[in-house]
Amino acid sequence: MKIAAAAALALLAVSGAAVAADPAPQSPPPPAPAQPRTQSIAQPGSLSPAAVADLKDATGKLVGRAFFYEGPRGMLMRIEVGGLTPGWHGVHIHEKGVCTAPDFASAGAHLNPGRKSHGLLHAQGAEAGDLPSFFADASGVARTSLFSDLISAKGSGGRAALLDADGSAVVVHAGPDDQSTQPTGGSGARVVCGVINAPAPPAAR
């Protein structure tokens, strides 16, 4: 019996040492934060954009792009932009094609040749540059399509022209647009701006 007990104690000691020597289980590393895909948005299918804009933040960093497609009743804008605060953001077309950081005041007021009041919900609205707000996800990235029947690349159908003599710009604001309060819907500071240009001609082969 004494021999058997001694053998059992020895076995326990060896087992205990083996367990103690086992490394502690490691927690998996946290997932890497999502990064804005500022270069990923591209011309969809066979559509050719009538206008484009490179979107930059207050430091001059490229954070997104916007493409404008001409239709018989207005323009479709496809936009992808990163580096925003998560949540809703107002976006407008401004009257001058100049985006001087950091406050982008150089872009002027909203595009408004008809001298309307601001807001898609205002009784005396809307300005030609008014657009619906869009939502940035938890990583600060927004990918959206917006439509306006008030604008055109060159003013066709009596709509306001984006590519006129002094140009125009896309401006994203810090907060949402309530589509009624004057003059900007309470959307706050200008945080992203992009000059709207005609697309570059395809490279010669």
C-alpha positions as CSV (number, residue, x, y, z in Angstrom):
1,M,0.0,0.0,0.0
2,K,2.8,2.5,0.9
3,I,4.4,1.8,-2.5
4,A,1.1,2.4,-4.4
5,A,0.5,5.6,-2.4
6,A,4.0,6.9,-3.2
7,A,3.5,6.1,-6.9
8,A,0.1,8.0,-6.9
9,L,1.7,11.0,-5.3
10,A,4.6,11.0,-7.8
11,L,2.0,10.8,-10.7
12,L,0.1,13.8,-9.3
13,A,3.3,15.8,-8.9
14,V,4.3,15.1,-12.5
15,S,0.7,15.9,-13.8
16,G,0.7,19.1,-11.8
17,A,4.0,20.2,-13.2
18,A,2.7,19.5,-16.7
19,V,-0.4,21.6,-16.1
20,A,1.6,24.4,-14.6
21,A,4.0,24.4,-17.6
22,D,1.1,24.8,-20.1
23,P,0.9,28.3,-21.5
24,A,-2.1,30.4,-20.5
25,P,-4.7,30.6,-23.4
26,Q,-4.2,33.8,-25.4
27,S,-7.1,36.1,-26.3
28,P,-7.4,36.8,-30.0
29,P,-6.1,40.2,-31.1
30,P,-8.8,42.9,-31.5
31,P,-10.0,43.5,-35.0
32,A,-8.2,46.3,-36.9
33,P,-10.4,49.4,-37.3
34,A,-12.1,49.9,-40.6
35,Q,-10.3,52.2,-43.0
36,P,-12.1,54.5,-45.4
37,R,-11.9,53.2,-49.0
38,T,-11.3,56.6,-50.4
39,Q,-10.2,55.3,-53.8
40,S,-12.7,52.5,-54.2
41,I,-15.7,54.3,-55.7
42,A,-15.6,54.1,-59.4
43,Q,-17.6,54.6,-62.5
44,P,-20.5,52.1,-62.4
45,G,-20.9,49.9,-65.4
46,S,-21.0,51.8,-68.7
47,L,-22.2,55.1,-67.3
48,S,-20.0,58.1,-68.0
49,P,-20.0,60.9,-65.3
50,A,-20.8,64.4,-66.4
51,A,-18.8,65.8,-63.5
52,V,-16.5,64.6,-60.7
53,A,-15.1,66.0,-57.4
54,D,-12.2,64.9,-55.2
55,L,-13.3,65.5,-51.6
56,K,-10.7,66.8,-49.1
57,D,-10.8,67.5,-45.4
58,A,-9.6,70.6,-43.6
59,T,-5.9,69.4,-43.7
60,G,-6.0,68.9,-47.5
61,K,-6.2,65.1,-47.3
62,L,-8.1,63.3,-49.9
63,V,-11.0,61.5,-48.1
64,G,-13.4,60.7,-50.9
65,R,-14.8,61.2,-54.3
66,A,-18.2,62.2,-55.9
67,F,-19.5,61.4,-59.4
68,F,-22.4,63.2,-61.1
69,Y,-24.5,61.5,-63.8
70,E,-26.7,63.5,-66.1
71,G,-30.3,62.3,-66.6
72,P,-33.3,63.7,-68.5
73,R,-34.8,65.0,-65.2
74,G,-31.8,65.8,-63.1
75,M,-28.5,64.4,-61.7
76,L,-27.6,61.4,-59.7
77,M,-24.6,61.9,-57.4
78,R,-22.7,58.9,-56.1
79,I,-20.5,59.7,-53.1
80,E,-18.0,57.9,-50.9
81,V,-16.3,59.8,-48.2
82,G,-14.4,58.8,-45.0
83,G,-12.9,60.5,-41.9
84,L,-16.3,61.8,-40.7
85,T,-17.9,61.8,-37.3
86,P,-20.3,58.8,-37.2
87,G,-23.9,60.0,-37.8
88,W,-25.8,62.3,-40.1
89,H,-24.2,65.0,-42.2
90,G,-25.6,67.7,-44.4
91,V,-24.2,68.0,-47.9
92,H,-24.8,70.9,-50.4
93,I,-23.7,72.2,-53.7
94,H,-22.0,75.6,-53.2
95,E,-21.8,78.4,-55.7
96,K,-18.0,78.7,-56.3
97,G,-15.6,76.0,-57.4
98,V,-13.0,77.0,-54.7
99,C,-12.1,74.8,-51.7
100,T,-9.6,76.7,-49.5
101,A,-8.9,74.9,-46.2
102,P,-9.5,74.9,-43.4
103,D,-13.0,76.4,-43.3
104,F,-13.9,76.2,-47.0
105,A,-15.6,79.7,-46.8
106,S,-14.2,80.2,-50.3
107,A,-16.9,78.0,-51.8
108,G,-19.4,80.7,-51.0
109,A,-23.1,80.1,-50.2
110,H,-25.3,77.4,-51.6
111,L,-25.9,77.3,-55.3
112,N,-29.1,79.3,-55.6
113,P,-29.7,81.2,-58.8
114,G,-33.4,81.2,-58.2
115,R,-33.0,83.0,-54.9
116,K,-35.1,80.4,-53.0
117,S,-35.1,79.8,-49.2
118,H,-33.0,76.9,-47.9
119,G,-34.4,73.5,-47.3
120,L,-36.1,70.7,-49.2
121,L,-39.0,71.0,-46.6
122,H,-39.2,74.8,-46.7
123,A,-42.4,76.3,-48.2
124,Q,-40.3,78.8,-50.2
125,G,-37.5,76.3,-51.0
126,A,-35.5,74.7,-52.2
127,E,-32.2,76.1,-53.3
128,A,-30.6,74.4,-56.3
129,G,-27.7,73.2,-54.1
130,D,-29.9,71.6,-51.4
131,L,-29.5,67.8,-51.0
132,P,-30.7,65.2,-48.5
133,S,-28.4,64.5,-45.6
134,F,-26.4,61.2,-45.5
135,F,-25.3,58.8,-42.7
136,A,-21.7,58.0,-41.8
137,D,-21.2,54.6,-40.2
138,A,-19.3,53.8,-37.0
139,S,-15.9,54.0,-38.8
140,G,-16.8,57.5,-40.2
141,V,-17.4,56.2,-43.8
142,A,-20.4,57.1,-45.9
143,R,-21.3,55.5,-49.3
144,T,-24.5,56.9,-50.8
145,S,-26.4,58.0,-53.9
146,L,-28.4,61.2,-54.0
147,F,-30.7,62.6,-56.7
148,S,-31.5,66.2,-57.5
149,D,-33.9,67.6,-60.2
150,L,-32.5,71.1,-59.6
151,I,-29.0,70.8,-61.1
152,S,-27.3,69.9,-64.4
153,A,-23.7,69.8,-65.6
154,K,-24.2,72.7,-68.0
155,G,-27.7,74.1,-67.1
156,S,-29.8,71.9,-69.4
157,G,-33.6,72.0,-68.9
158,G,-33.4,75.3,-67.0
159,R,-31.6,73.7,-64.1
160,A,-28.7,75.3,-62.3
161,A,-25.4,74.6,-63.9
162,L,-22.5,73.0,-62.0
163,L,-19.9,73.7,-64.6
164,D,-20.5,77.5,-65.1
165,A,-17.9,80.2,-65.3
166,D,-17.1,80.2,-61.6
167,G,-17.7,76.5,-61.0
168,S,-19.2,74.9,-58.0
169,A,-18.3,72.7,-55.1
170,V,-19.6,69.8,-52.9
171,V,-19.4,70.7,-49.2
172,V,-20.1,68.2,-46.4
173,H,-21.0,69.6,-43.0
174,A,-20.3,68.5,-39.4
175,G,-24.0,67.8,-38.6
176,P,-27.3,67.0,-40.2
177,D,-29.4,69.4,-42.2
178,D,-33.0,69.9,-40.9
179,Q,-34.0,71.1,-44.3
180,S,-35.8,74.2,-43.0
181,T,-33.6,76.4,-40.8
182,Q,-31.9,79.4,-42.6
183,P,-29.4,79.6,-44.1
184,T,-27.9,76.0,-43.9
185,G,-30.4,73.9,-42.0
186,G,-28.3,74.1,-38.8
187,S,-25.8,71.7,-40.3
188,G,-22.7,73.3,-38.7
189,A,-19.1,73.7,-39.9
190,R,-17.9,72.8,-43.3
191,V,-15.6,69.7,-42.8
192,V,-15.1,68.4,-46.4
193,C,-15.0,70.1,-49.7
194,G,-14.5,69.1,-53.3
195,V,-14.4,71.3,-56.5
196,I,-16.7,69.9,-59.2
197,N,-15.0,69.5,-62.5
198,A,-15.6,68.0,-65.9
199,P,-14.1,64.5,-66.0
200,A,-10.7,64.1,-67.5
201,P,-10.7,62.8,-71.1
202,P,-9.6,59.2,-71.5
203,A,-5.9,58.7,-72.0
204,A,-4.8,58.2,-75.6
205,R,-3.7,54.7,-76.4
